[in-house]
Amino acid sequence: MGGRIVTLLKEAGDFELVGAVERPGHPALGRDAGEVIGIGHLGVPLTDDLSKVAKDGQVMFDFTIREAAMAHLEEAARAKLAAVVGTTGLTPEDMKRVAELAQSIPCVISPNMSVGVNLLFKVLAEVAAVLGEAYDVEIFEAHHRFKKDAPSGTALRMAQVIAQALKRNLGEVGVYGRKGMVGERKPDEIGVHAIRAGDIVGDHTVVFGGLGERIEVTHRASSRDTFGWGAARAARWVIHQKPGLFDMLDVLGLR
């Protein structure tokens, strides 16, 4: 994702890349970021220390892993740098800290930066509210073999949105995969199931199953560019905001 975002920012024309951060020990550290990803010289060497480049920027993009994202947000808050975070796997405790940091910087955080997926969050809430208790809810997500967290942050957000619309506590009704003699499905369950295979970019399907009919709502990402363009849109928006914690629904005006 980092490479794709750098590429798309160059294509967009209204961004200037002032820093690129990689993990400590990465073999490309010190090399030009553009040359590493194959788009030509950008004059921006890869570093493993955000603090070295934060002072020169307006907004930070973070698509890393949980531990790195939290460290980067701490540094962004110190540097008064707006943030766009697409990293997944953050814990409830992490999110509490993110909310504290967002008191000093504007921060957009979303498990999925796709415009289509975020529109779907709103649609799913409306569908669930109308269908009500008569329909079972099951969510299926599929991603590439390298994804570390499961279920995906997007699938969890879908489950949260639907649970809220149905006035249920996801912590009590969420079921993550099934095995063995689990008994008959409880009416208020919200099932979430993960598939990991090959190079799947990201597929999400929500099934509302009633007696006599089934409604399926599916989003398929065919390229990571959809997440990158969404992140760029979020960046353009967030630099004009006061400190606070936002998501893509705010960016898209869907609140």
C-alpha positions, 0 to 999 in steps of 0.5 A: 500500500505504501508504494501504491500511495506514493505512486498515486500521489505523484499521479494526482499532481496536487501532493508533494512527497516529503518523506517515506518511512520503512521498518527498521532494518529494511534493505532499501533504507537510504535509497530513493523511495521512487526508485525503490517502487519503480517510478523514477527518482523523487529525491526522497530517501527511505528512512526508518524514523518519522520524526526526521521528516514529520516537520516538513509535512502536512499529513501522514499516511499510515498503512502499516501494522498495529505497533508501527501505526501507534508509534507513528500517531504518537509522533504525528501528535508531537509534530502537529501532523494531520493523519490518515490511517488505514492500518487495521488490527488496532485494539479497543485500548489502542483506539482510546489512545488514538482518541486522546491523540486526536485531541491535538491533531485531525485524524481520519482512521478507517479500516477501509479507505474505499469510497464504495465500501464506506458508502456500503457501511451506510447502506448496510445500516439502512438495510438491517434496520428495515429487515429487522429481526426476521433475517439472519446476518452472516458476513464473509470476507476474503483476502490475500494469504499475507494478511495478518489480522482476521477477520478484516477490519472492514468485516468487523466494521460491517458487523458493528454497523449492522449490530448498532442498527439492530440494537445488538451488542456485537461483543455478545452476539458476534460469532467468528467461524463455526466448528463442531456441534454448535447447535442451532443458530441463535436468531440474534447471531451475527456471523463473521467468516474469514478466507485467506488465499492467493492474492485476493485484494479484498472481497466482502459479502453480507448475507441477510437470510430470511425464510423464503429469500436471501439478500446478498450485498457484495463489494470486491476490490480488484486493485489496491488503488481504490484504497489509495485514491480514497486515502488521498481524498481523506488527506485533502479533507483532513488538512482543513479540519480542526483536531478530532477523530474522523472516519471516511463517512465524515470525509464523504459527508455521509453522516 
